[in-house]
Amino acid sequence: MTPENLELFKQQLAEEQQRIEQDLATFTHKHHEKGEDEYAANFPDFGTSTDENASEVETYSEEVPVEHSLNVRLQEVRAALERIKNNTYGMCIICGKEISRERLLADPAAKTCMSCADSEEK
């Protein structure tokens, strides 16, 4: 991988990490789990009436899956940035072969080549 491509992917990953953290900050709070910063959805407080309590539960129920998906993606992005630091970025974590530039352009956090990704799905 060329230094230019590596810098491009590093920049894309850093920007995505920032966007995800900003999105998470709008409806979650940070907590520490397993030594990593993760985010947990805030339970809203609309009031004490039955309707307000129902709205709180509904809002929370809608936000938890979004929080989970964003946390998963954030961990993937952080792992990719760590692979850049360790000079292992762009190499499949299963077979060790180089991940195609096209795959990394589609998903800069990709950790497997297409062949291994296809095998994992089966």
C-alpha positions in Angstrom: 0.0 0.0 0.0 1.3 3.4 -0.9 1.9 6.0 1.8 -0.6 8.2 0.0 -3.3 5.6 0.2 -2.5 4.8 3.8 -2.8 8.5 4.7 -6.1 8.7 2.8 -7.6 5.8 4.7 -6.3 7.1 8.0 -7.9 10.5 7.4 -11.2 8.8 6.4 -11.2 6.6 9.5 -10.4 9.6 11.8 -13.2 11.6 10.3 -15.6 8.7 10.6 -14.6 8.2 14.3 -15.3 11.9 15.0 -18.7 11.8 13.3 -19.7 8.6 15.2 -18.6 10.1 18.5 -20.5 13.3 17.8 -23.6 11.3 16.9 -23.3 9.2 20.0 -22.8 12.3 22.2 -26.3 13.6 21.2 -28.2 10.8 23.0 -25.7 8.8 25.1 -23.1 9.0 27.8 -19.6 7.6 28.0 -18.8 4.7 30.2 -15.8 2.4 30.6 -16.1 -1.2 29.8 -13.2 -3.6 29.3 -10.8 -0.7 29.3 -12.5 1.0 26.3 -14.7 4.0 26.2 -18.1 3.0 25.1 -21.4 4.8 25.0 -24.7 3.9 26.6 -28.0 5.4 25.6 -29.4 7.9 28.2 -32.8 7.1 29.7 -34.9 10.2 29.0 -36.8 11.9 31.7 -39.9 13.5 30.3 -41.8 13.6 33.5 -43.8 11.4 35.9 -47.1 10.9 34.2 -48.1 7.6 32.6 -47.9 9.1 29.1 -44.5 10.7 29.8 -43.2 7.4 31.2 -44.5 5.5 28.1 -42.7 8.1 25.9 -39.5 7.6 27.9 -39.6 3.9 27.4 -40.4 4.2 23.7 -37.6 6.7 23.1 -35.1 4.6 24.9 -36.2 1.5 23.1 -35.6 3.3 19.8 -32.2 4.7 20.8 -30.6 1.5 22.2 -30.3 -0.3 18.8 -28.9 2.8 17.2 -26.4 3.2 20.1 -25.4 -0.4 19.7 -24.8 -0.1 16.0 -22.8 3.0 16.4 -20.7 1.5 19.2 -19.9 -1.5 17.0 -18.9 0.6 14.1 -16.8 2.9 16.4 -14.9 -0.2 17.6 -14.3 -1.3 14.0 -12.9 2.1 13.1 -10.8 2.3 16.2 -9.4 -1.2 15.5 -8.5 -0.1 11.9 -6.7 3.0 13.2 -4.8 0.7 15.6 -3.8 -1.6 12.7 -2.5 1.5 11.0 -0.3 2.3 14.0 0.9 -1.3 14.1 1.7 -1.4 10.4 -0.8 -4.2 9.8 -3.5 -2.1 8.1 -4.7 -3.5 4.8 -3.8 -7.1 5.6 -6.5 -9.7 6.1 -6.6 -10.8 9.7 -7.5 -14.3 8.6 -5.2 -15.2 5.7 -2.7 -12.4 5.9 -3.1 -11.4 2.2 -3.5 -7.8 1.2 -7.0 -6.4 1.2 -7.9 -4.8 -2.2 -7.9 -1.0 -2.5 -11.4 -1.2 -3.8 -12.6 -3.0 -0.6 -10.9 -0.5 1.6 -12.4 2.4 -0.4 -15.8 0.9 0.2 -15.1 0.2 3.9 -11.8 1.7 5.3 -12.4 -0.4 8.4 -12.4 -3.7 6.5 -10.3 -6.3 8.3 -10.7 -9.2 5.9 -10.1 -9.7 2.2 -13.2 -10.5 0.1 -12.4 -14.2 -0.1 -12.2 -14.6 3.7 -15.3 -12.3 4.1 -17.3 -14.5 1.8 -16.1 -17.6 3.7 -17.2 -16.1 7.0 -20.7 -15.4 5.7 -21.3 -19.0 4.7 
